[in-house]
Amino acid sequence: MTGFTAKAHREGFIVVYPEGSGRRRTSLLTWNARHCCGYAMEHEIDDIGFIRELIDRLVAGGRVDASRVYVTGMSNGGMMAHRLGSALSDRIAAIAPVVAGIFGDEPMPARPVPALMINGLQDRMIPYEGGLTAGRFGGAWDGTPLKPVPEQGTYWARANRCEPSPLSQDHGRYKTYTHRCPPGSAVQIYVVNDMGHAWPGGQPGTRFADRPSDAINATDVIWSFFREHHR
């Protein structure tokens, strides 16, 4: 969906695709983002512990730079990226949640973590204005409403000691909201006007899924952001 494998080959970095958990081994796998989603949330799966151990094993293998470990994800995976940034700020250099959100009760990380968020203005599963999902998987949540999309920036701006009010720029088909932050603690949100629940510039997950916008290429934007930051 994302094109990150091809990007990794071109740019010379390692990309790892960990799998969540579910009742089946190969479909509808989920991450425990506390208030979402499905099997992982219901069974209180220790996904933070899993990713911590995964990072440590990759670093111990000698091929991964411990100061340049990044996390991105889409939807429930984006929620997990938020949670990992908060819980593993000692291991993660930057995060980039895509079409995700926060719930408002996330703890502050122990140290700043640069954060780039990408959302679709037409998204019904992660509504821009917050609230409950209107998607097909409403039953996979515990009923806690999402905060409006801009609250992601507010949370990370507070965590990273940035200015609370972002600078907004209109690029036509998308807008950016950039907080003024100390060096190495960037916080930015992209809002794509003509997109729902999809990975911009990528491929739809299924034939029933929302069509990705080509207003931006999320993979290129994310890698450009990641490569500027190290822990």
URNOR-V320192 format. One record per residue. N is the residue number from 1. SS is DSSP state (hx for helix, st for strand, lp for the rest). PHI is phi in whole degrees, -180 to 180 (* if undefined). Layout:
BEGIN
{{N & SS & PHI} {N & SS & PHI}}
END
This chain:
BEGIN
{{1 & lp & *} {2 & lp & -92} {3 & lp & 78} {4 & hx & -70} {5 & hx & -64} {6 & hx & -63} {7 & hx & -63} {8 & hx & -63} {9 & hx & -65} {10 & hx & -71} {11 & hx & -96} {12 & lp & 82} {13 & lp & -123} {14 & lp & -97} {15 & lp & -119} {16 & lp & -126} {17 & lp & -115} {18 & lp & -70} {19 & lp & -108} {20 & lp & -77} {21 & st & -127} {22 & lp & -169} {23 & lp & -67} {24 & lp & -109} {25 & lp & -83} {26 & lp & -125} {27 & lp & -145} {28 & lp & 53} {29 & lp & -79} {30 & st & -132} {31 & lp & -118} {32 & lp & -84} {33 & lp & -98} {34 & lp & 76} {35 & lp & -104} {36 & st & -164} {37 & lp & -146} {38 & hx & 50} {39 & hx & -56} {40 & hx & -63} {41 & hx & -68} {42 & hx & -62} {43 & lp & -98} {44 & lp & 50} {45 & lp & -63} {46 & lp & -84} {47 & hx & -72} {48 & hx & -64} {49 & hx & -62} {50 & hx & -62} {51 & hx & -69} {52 & hx & -59} {53 & hx & -68} {54 & hx & -60} {55 & hx & -60} {56 & hx & -62} {57 & hx & -68} {58 & hx & -64} {59 & hx & -66} {60 & hx & -63} {61 & lp & -71} {62 & lp & 88} {63 & lp & -107} {64 & lp & -117} {65 & lp & -79} {66 & lp & -61} {67 & lp & -88} {68 & lp & -132} {69 & lp & -106} {70 & st & -126} {71 & st & -133} {72 & st & -133} {73 & st & -175} {74 & st & -116} {75 & lp & 62} {76 & hx & -58} {77 & hx & -66} {78 & hx & -69} {79 & hx & -60} {80 & hx & -68} {81 & hx & -62} {82 & hx & -57} {83 & hx & -65} {84 & hx & -68} {85 & hx & -60} {86 & hx & -70} {87 & hx & -86} {88 & lp & -120} {89 & lp & -65} {90 & lp & -81} {91 & lp & -123} {92 & lp & -106} {93 & lp & -88} {94 & st & -170} {95 & st & -129} {96 & st & -147} {97 & st & -70} {98 & st & -118} {99 & lp & 39} {100 & lp & -129} {101 & lp & -162} {102 & lp & -122} {103 & lp & -109} {104 & lp & 99} {105 & lp & -116} {106 & lp & -71} {107 & lp & -71} {108 & lp & -74} {109 & lp & -69} {110 & lp & -72} {111 & lp & -147} {112 & lp & -61} {113 & lp & -134} {114 & st & -55} {115 & st & -138} {116 & st & -119} {117 & st & -115} {118 & st & -130} {119 & st & -135} {120 & st & -103} {121 & lp & -67} {122 & lp & -96} {123 & lp & -70} {124 & lp & -94} {125 & lp & -78} {126 & lp & -121} {127 & lp & -62} {128 & lp & -58} {129 & lp & -83} {130 & lp & 85} {131 & st & 100} {132 & lp & -92} {133 & lp & -66} {134 & lp & -104} {135 & lp & -85} {136 & lp & -74} {137 & lp & -113} {138 & hx & -58} {139 & hx & -71} {140 & hx & -83} {141 & st & -100} {142 & lp & -96} {143 & lp & 97} {144 & lp & -74} {145 & lp & -74} {146 & st & -75} {147 & lp & -78} {148 & lp & -56} {149 & lp & -50} {150 & hx & -61} {151 & hx & -65} {152 & hx & -60} {153 & hx & -65} {154 & hx & -61} {155 & hx & -62} {156 & hx & -73} {157 & hx & -64} {158 & hx & -66} {159 & hx & -64} {160 & lp & -99} {161 & lp & 61} {162 & lp & -97} {163 & lp & -65} {164 & lp & -70} {165 & lp & -97} {166 & lp & -84} {167 & st & -87} {168 & st & -101} {169 & st & -136} {170 & st & -97} {171 & lp & -106} {172 & lp & 94} {173 & lp & -88} {174 & st & -150} {175 & st & -124} {176 & st & -120} {177 & st & -126} {178 & st & -117} {179 & lp & -87} {180 & lp & -80} {181 & lp & -130} {182 & lp & -61} {183 & lp & -54} {184 & lp & 81} {185 & lp & -131} {186 & lp & -63} {187 & st & -137} {188 & st & -150} {189 & st & -121} {190 & st & -103} {191 & st & -120} {192 & st & -92} {193 & lp & -67} {194 & lp & -103} {195 & lp & -140} {196 & lp & -98} {197 & lp & -96} {198 & lp & -157} {199 & lp & -99} {200 & lp & -57} {201 & lp & 80} {202 & lp & -105} {203 & lp & -116} {204 & lp & -67} {205 & lp & -71} {206 & lp & -142} {207 & lp & -71} {208 & lp & -94} {209 & lp & -77} {210 & lp & -61} {211 & lp & -79} {212 & lp & -67} {213 & lp & -79} {214 & lp & -105} {215 & lp & -63} {216 & lp & -141} {217 & lp & -107} {218 & hx & -59} {219 & hx & -64} {220 & hx & -65} {221 & hx & -63} {222 & hx & -67} {223 & hx & -64} {224 & hx & -61} {225 & hx & -68} {226 & hx & -59} {227 & lp & -67} {228 & lp & -83} {229 & lp & -126} {230 & lp & -145} {231 & lp & -82}}
END
